[in-house]
Amino acid sequence: MNMHGFMTPADPREERELTLSERVRTLLYARRWFFLIVVLPTVLVGLYLYLYAANQYESEAHFLVHSAEKTQIPSAGASALSMLTGVGSGQNEAMSVADYLTSHDAVAKLRQEDRLVERFQRPGVDLLSRLFGTNPTPERVLRYYQRQVKVKYDTESGITTIKVHSFTPQDSYDIAQKLLQIGEQRVNELNARSYHDEIANARRALDEAEAALTANDVAMTAFRHRSGDIDPQATGAAQLGLVSGLSAQLAAARAQLQTMAGVISPSSPQYQALAAHINSLQAQVDAQSGKLTGRADSITNDVSEYQALMLRRDFLNKRYEVAAASLEKAREQALQQELYLQRVVNPNMPVKALYPERARILATVLVALLLVYSIGWLIVAGVREHAA
């Protein structure tokens, strides 16, 4: 209003600014659901990722589990290393090692020996990324650990890959190094178990053969003390030779006596002396033959028992030799099947934080929210059209 009391027209620039403000408010109101569903969450996620989320560093290592019977060759990549494993060679053991590195046993070892919980609760780590709790339960630590540590076994190349994410380069490197050490310890445990299983039966058979052989030696010693003869078989042979000699002398004396009977009288002193000699020889032959057979304490009984003991000893010696050879063969096979953990790629010391992948996460969130908004808009538009 001017000094004369008339209304003055508004400034065109103010009218244009008012119109623009109204247009903005109108646009915001008309697109309020788009801003609430898509724009605002995307902005909040972006603010969290770029201003609050902690950097995470990745350390990666590769290893190979193979047996000693495989020829060692220089590694030139996955294709060359696959020649070391063969089809199924050490595959089960390598997969078991990979599974062990993500198990609660490995987590407990890392927690006890490598300050695992402290590494995942570094100061400055955001609440959504850190491990919660001053003394978290083993189950919570395992779930968090399996999210931060990935162990993957490649069935084609036989290579196991370890990827560790943590909030400092040193922590990632240290955890990866410790996991390789735990893997080597696990392989050594598998070797010890396999070695014991391979030679257990052979060792048991050898011990049984040795015990049986020792028992037979004890029985033979007891027999010798009882019989008073070290080698009844040799004694029997000597006794048999003695009887044979006396029998030969007796036969010769009898032949001489028969020849003499046609020449001289049986009452002559010479004839009677020869006859007495024949009777003496006969008595000696009967006595010595009795020692061989015909009595309870005859040499034949001792020789029979002694031969049985010697036969059993020969059998047990052969059994012992076979058992010893089997044990040695089992040891050789166990050594040939012994497993080794060969480091293909040592853990690296990270320099740049690769995680979280902020741009990819933000783009994924934006696309997902756009899809949600579009589906909702189509549903609402369909309902309105059907109602009209």
Stockholm file with secondary structure:
# STOCKHOLM 1.0

chainA/1-388         MNMHGFMTPADPREERELTLSERVRTLLYARRWFFLIVVLPTVLVGLYLYLYAANQYESEAHFLVHSAEKTQIPSAGASALSMLTGVGSGQNEAMSVADYLTSHDAVAKLRQEDRLVERFQRPGVDLLSRLFGTNPTPERVLRYYQRQVKVKYDTESGITTIKVHSFTPQDSYDIAQKLLQIGEQRVNELNARSYHDEIANARRALDEAEAALTANDVAMTAFRHRSGDIDPQATGAAQLGLVSGLSAQLAAARAQLQTMAGVISPSSPQYQALAAHINSLQAQVDAQSGKLTGRADSITNDVSEYQALMLRRDFLNKRYEVAAASLEKAREQALQQELYLQRVVNPNMPVKALYPERARILATVLVALLLVYSIGWLIVAGVREHAA
#=GR chainA/1-388 SS CCTTSCCCCCCHHHHHHHHHHHHHHHHHHHTHHHIIIIIHHHHHHHHIIIIISCCBEEEEEEEEEEETTSCCCCCCSHHHHHHHHCSSTTHHHHHHHHHHHTSHHHHHHHHHHSCHHHHTTCTTCCTTTSCCCSSCCHHHHHHHHHHHEEEEECTTTCEEEEEEEESSHHHHHHHHHHHHHHHHHHHHHHHHHHHHHHHHHHHHHHHHHHHHHHHHHHHHHHHHHHHTCSCHHHHHHHHHHHHHHHHHHHHHHHHHHHHHHTTSCTTSHHHHHHHHHHHHHHHHHHHHHHHHSSSTTCHHHHHHHHHHHHHHHHHHHHHHHHHHHHHHHHHHHHHHTCEEEEEEECCCCCCSCCBSCHHHHHHHHHHHHHHHHHHHHHHHHHHHHHHC
#=GC SS_cons         CCTTSCCCCCCHHHHHHHHHHHHHHHHHHHTHHHIIIIIHHHHHHHHIIIIISCCBEEEEEEEEEEETTSCCCCCCSHHHHHHHHCSSTTHHHHHHHHHHHTSHHHHHHHHHHSCHHHHTTCTTCCTTTSCCCSSCCHHHHHHHHHHHEEEEECTTTCEEEEEEEESSHHHHHHHHHHHHHHHHHHHHHHHHHHHHHHHHHHHHHHHHHHHHHHHHHHHHHHHHHHHTCSCHHHHHHHHHHHHHHHHHHHHHHHHHHHHHHTTSCTTSHHHHHHHHHHHHHHHHHHHHHHHHSSSTTCHHHHHHHHHHHHHHHHHHHHHHHHHHHHHHHHHHHHHHTCEEEEEEECCCCCCSCCBSCHHHHHHHHHHHHHHHHHHHHHHHHHHHHHHC
//
